[in-house]
Amino acid sequence: MTLTEALTANEFHTGKCTRRVGPRGGVTFQQEIWRRNGKTKTWKREPERFSIPVKYGLYHYGYINNDTNVHTRESCPFWHNGGTL
């Protein structure tokens, strides 16, 4: 994820977005959606470094930084293909 995506995005997907077909043909999508919970913190000495406070569900909080494996909703393959992977 780039710094511009980190500054503008409000929704982040962690890990892989998966699609599963059940025994009767039903399709379920599994993805963890983290939402922004504050302002992006940046550093002057390292301009590409960032930290974003996020929230998942009711009680789970955390931070997304440069080392976290996430992507934004706009760059998610699930959302760009009309719901198919």
C-alpha positions as CSV (number, residue, x, y, z in Angstrom):
1,M,0.0,0.0,0.0
2,T,1.3,3.4,-0.9
3,L,1.3,6.6,1.2
4,T,-1.4,8.2,-1.0
5,E,-3.7,5.2,-0.5
6,A,-3.0,5.3,3.3
7,L,-3.9,9.0,3.5
8,T,-7.2,8.7,1.5
9,A,-8.7,5.2,2.1
10,N,-11.3,4.6,4.8
11,E,-11.6,0.8,4.4
12,F,-8.9,-1.8,4.4
13,H,-9.0,-5.6,3.8
14,T,-6.5,-7.7,5.6
15,G,-5.1,-11.0,4.2
16,K,-6.8,-12.6,1.3
17,C,-10.4,-12.1,0.2
18,T,-11.8,-15.6,-0.3
19,R,-14.8,-17.0,-2.1
20,R,-16.2,-20.4,-1.1
21,V,-19.0,-22.5,-2.8
22,G,-21.0,-24.6,-0.4
23,P,-22.4,-28.1,-1.0
24,R,-25.7,-26.7,-2.3
25,G,-24.2,-24.1,-4.6
26,G,-24.3,-21.2,-2.2
27,V,-21.5,-18.7,-2.4
28,T,-20.0,-17.0,0.6
29,F,-17.3,-14.4,0.7
30,Q,-14.9,-14.1,3.6
31,Q,-12.9,-11.0,4.2
32,E,-11.8,-8.9,7.2
33,I,-12.8,-5.3,6.8
34,W,-10.9,-2.8,9.0
35,R,-12.2,0.8,9.1
36,R,-10.2,3.9,9.8
37,N,-10.5,5.1,13.4
38,G,-8.4,8.3,13.3
39,K,-5.9,10.4,11.5
40,T,-2.9,8.9,9.6
41,K,0.4,9.5,11.4
42,T,3.4,10.3,9.3
43,W,7.1,11.0,10.1
44,K,9.3,13.9,8.8
45,R,12.5,11.9,8.8
46,E,10.9,9.0,6.9
47,P,8.3,10.4,4.5
48,E,7.1,7.0,3.3
49,R,6.4,5.7,6.8
50,F,2.9,5.8,8.1
51,S,0.6,4.4,10.8
52,I,-3.2,4.3,10.6
53,P,-5.4,3.5,13.6
54,V,-8.2,1.1,12.6
55,K,-11.1,-0.8,14.2
56,Y,-12.6,-4.2,13.4
57,G,-16.0,-5.1,14.8
58,L,-17.0,-3.8,18.2
59,Y,-14.0,-4.4,20.4
60,H,-10.9,-5.0,18.1
61,Y,-8.5,-2.1,17.6
62,G,-5.1,-2.0,15.9
63,Y,-2.7,-0.1,13.6
64,I,-1.8,-0.6,10.0
65,N,1.7,0.4,9.0
66,N,4.1,-0.1,6.1
67,D,4.8,-3.7,7.1
68,T,1.1,-4.8,7.3
69,N,-0.2,-7.0,4.5
70,V,-3.4,-5.1,3.6
71,H,-5.1,-3.6,0.6
72,T,-7.8,-1.0,0.1
73,R,-11.3,-1.6,-1.1
74,E,-10.5,0.1,-4.4
75,S,-7.6,-2.3,-5.1
76,C,-9.4,-5.4,-4.0
77,P,-9.9,-8.0,-6.8
78,F,-13.3,-9.0,-5.4
79,W,-14.8,-5.5,-5.7
80,H,-13.4,-4.9,-9.2
81,N,-14.8,-8.1,-10.8
82,G,-18.4,-7.6,-9.7
83,G,-18.2,-10.0,-6.8
84,T,-16.3,-12.9,-8.4
85,L,-12.7,-13.8,-7.8
